[in-house]
Amino acid sequence: MTHFIRSPDFANLPPSLLALFEQAAVSDGFFSHPGWYSVFSDFALAPNSETRLYLDDLAAPAVAIPLVVRPGKERMMESLANYYSCRHDLLCRTPAPEASVTALVEKIASERPQWDRLMFHALDPLQSYFAPLASALSRCGYSVETYCQFGTWYENTAGMSFRDFLARRPSQLRNIYKRKLAGIERQASLAFKLYHIGAGLEEAISDYEAIYRQSWKQPEPHPLFVANLARFCARLGALRLGILSVDGRPAAAQLWIVWRGEATIFKLAHDQVWDRFSIGTLLTMRMMERVLDDDRPQRVDFGRGDDAYKRLWLPHRTERWGIIAVNWRTPRGFVAALRQRAGAARRFMTRRSQD
């Protein structure tokens, strides 16, 4: 029987649910781990957000959907995911039981007052849950749009040493690396430290945060999230936090997550003072060397985003998709659905005119 848990404690799930999450963390990766959701729900949500966990059966769940109610006039519920989430899957036994996915959508659609909008983020369109989820939403009276949300650049690195990796990169990248490294070493001394667990971790987190403040990036909207994620990853054995210092001053930092054969370059920043030496490139090379030669992952990826530089490092691309479902049966949903259909028609006509 379908069920939902309001404000679930992801750090203390009941055994049946914990088993489902842990299985998903093995098959789908780190971003299905209950610890990820625990840190995320504690440190990466807007104030007054209400988390919900929908599941098809409390005693022996086969499918679970973590969601969050977004505050505002529009009744909106969306995936428990945001710009920090490199992927976000329904928690499923493999393959996903279509009847269970449908039952959960029907449960959500039957709630009163009705939802104006449902949004699902960072999904794998090739997973067995994707088509049943979109179809069930449509059957339940929602206007449904699926779209490519972002790309992820990656390399299959099984059996690949750092030397192999470097030899296969474009000459443009190799030449930049050699030239910039030689240039900075003529003027300063470099020191690289890689932190996993324990000693020095809090100092490394402080260095990361100081570097981030000196970088080109906007301040973190949730300033406690990255530090607490790093601490959790350290406890799990998944943290690789690299700091590159110039003349003793921290200059660049990267946080990688290495979990069950996959390495994700999650956060990176550098002090703009060292832009002319491509200090971020130098650190990525150091990180790549240590992770490839020590951890031997099957795959390395750049998380989310299609920044142009990423394809120089990692040549393959996969996509994560979103689903927007707006409710024809509510006043706000009806207006949003009309706009959605009008937008789809405009995009169709634009493509036709370009063919």
Secondary structure as UniProt FT lines:
FT   STRAND          3..6
FT   HELIX           10..12
FT   HELIX           15..27
FT   HELIX           30..32
FT   HELIX           34..43
FT   TURN            47..48
FT   STRAND          50..55
FT   STRAND          63..70
FT   STRAND          76..79
FT   TURN            83..84
FT   STRAND          91..92
FT   HELIX           98..110
FT   STRAND          117..123
FT   TURN            125..126
FT   TURN            128..129
FT   HELIX           130..139
FT   TURN            140..141
FT   STRAND          142..156
FT   TURN            158..159
FT   HELIX           162..167
FT   HELIX           171..185
FT   TURN            186..187
FT   STRAND          190..195
FT   TURN            199..200
FT   HELIX           201..213
FT   TURN            223..224
FT   HELIX           225..236
FT   STRAND          239..246
FT   TURN            247..248
FT   STRAND          249..259
FT   TURN            260..261
FT   STRAND          262..270
FT   HELIX           272..277
FT   HELIX           279..290
FT   HELIX           291..295
FT   STRAND          299..301
FT   TURN            308..309
FT   HELIX           310..313
FT   STRAND          316..327
FT   TURN            328..329
FT   HELIX           331..354
//
